[in-house]
Amino acid sequence: MPLVNVHMAQGRSPEQKKALMAAITDAVVDTLDAPRDSVRVWITEMSNVDYMAGGELLADKQQRLAAERAAAAERAAAAEPSSKGEADG
């Protein structure tokens, strides 16, 4: 009986988790030739303040990446030529 435990941060929708578990089940059946009804998959979720990688809390990483994305979007918007006045030109 194959047992698969997925550890991941909270925040995924029930639909995403169901799709993940279905895909894992399919992969186990296909690669191990295991009977589908013998495959067990479950998810263990953790808070983003209960996980650290490379010395950085996941919560801090998420905040840093959001700030970086916002800054990149601002730079991209500032770099776009303004359509105002160009048509008059």
C-alpha positions as CSV (number, residue, x, y, z in Angstrom):
1,M,0.0,0.0,0.0
2,P,1.8,3.1,-1.2
3,L,1.5,6.1,1.3
4,V,2.3,9.6,0.1
5,N,2.4,12.5,2.5
6,V,2.7,16.0,1.0
7,H,4.0,18.8,3.3
8,M,3.1,22.3,2.1
9,A,2.2,25.7,3.3
10,Q,-1.4,26.6,3.8
11,G,-3.2,28.7,1.2
12,R,-4.2,26.3,-1.6
13,S,-7.9,25.9,-2.5
14,P,-9.7,22.6,-1.9
15,E,-9.8,22.2,-5.7
16,Q,-6.0,22.6,-6.0
17,K,-5.4,20.1,-3.3
18,K,-7.9,17.6,-4.8
19,A,-6.2,18.0,-8.2
20,L,-2.7,17.5,-6.6
21,M,-3.8,14.3,-4.8
22,A,-5.5,12.9,-7.9
23,A,-2.3,13.6,-10.0
24,I,-0.1,11.9,-7.3
25,T,-2.5,8.9,-7.2
26,D,-2.3,8.6,-11.0
27,A,1.5,8.8,-10.9
28,V,1.8,6.1,-8.2
29,V,-0.6,3.8,-10.1
30,D,1.3,4.4,-13.4
31,T,4.9,4.1,-12.1
32,L,4.4,1.4,-9.4
33,D,1.6,-0.5,-11.0
34,A,-0.2,-0.3,-7.7
35,P,-3.9,-0.9,-7.5
36,R,-5.6,2.5,-7.4
37,D,-7.6,1.6,-4.3
38,S,-4.4,0.8,-2.4
39,V,-2.9,4.3,-2.8
40,R,-3.1,6.7,0.1
41,V,-2.4,10.4,-0.3
42,W,-2.7,13.1,2.3
43,I,-1.6,16.7,2.8
44,T,0.0,18.1,5.9
45,E,-0.3,21.9,5.9
46,M,1.8,24.3,7.8
47,S,1.6,28.0,8.6
48,N,3.9,30.2,6.7
49,V,5.5,31.2,10.0
50,D,6.2,27.5,10.8
51,Y,8.6,26.9,7.9
52,M,12.0,28.2,7.1
53,A,14.3,27.6,4.1
54,G,17.8,29.0,3.7
55,G,17.3,31.0,7.0
56,E,14.2,32.8,5.7
57,L,10.7,32.3,7.1
58,L,8.2,31.5,4.3
59,A,6.1,34.5,5.5
60,D,9.1,36.8,5.1
61,K,9.9,35.3,1.7
62,Q,6.3,35.8,0.5
63,Q,6.4,39.4,1.7
64,R,9.7,40.0,0.0
65,L,8.6,38.5,-3.3
66,A,5.4,40.5,-3.2
67,A,7.4,43.7,-2.7
68,E,9.8,42.8,-5.5
69,R,6.8,42.1,-7.9
70,A,5.2,45.4,-7.0
71,A,8.5,47.2,-7.6
72,A,9.0,45.5,-11.0
73,A,5.4,46.4,-12.0
74,E,6.1,50.0,-11.1
75,R,9.3,50.1,-13.1
76,A,7.6,48.5,-16.1
77,A,4.7,51.0,-15.9
78,A,7.2,53.9,-15.6
79,A,9.1,52.6,-18.6
80,E,6.1,52.4,-20.9
81,P,5.7,55.5,-23.1
82,S,2.7,57.5,-22.3
83,S,0.0,57.4,-24.9
84,K,-1.1,60.9,-23.9
85,G,0.2,63.5,-26.3
86,E,1.8,61.0,-28.7
87,A,-1.2,60.9,-30.9
88,D,-1.1,64.6,-31.3
89,G,2.5,64.6,-32.4
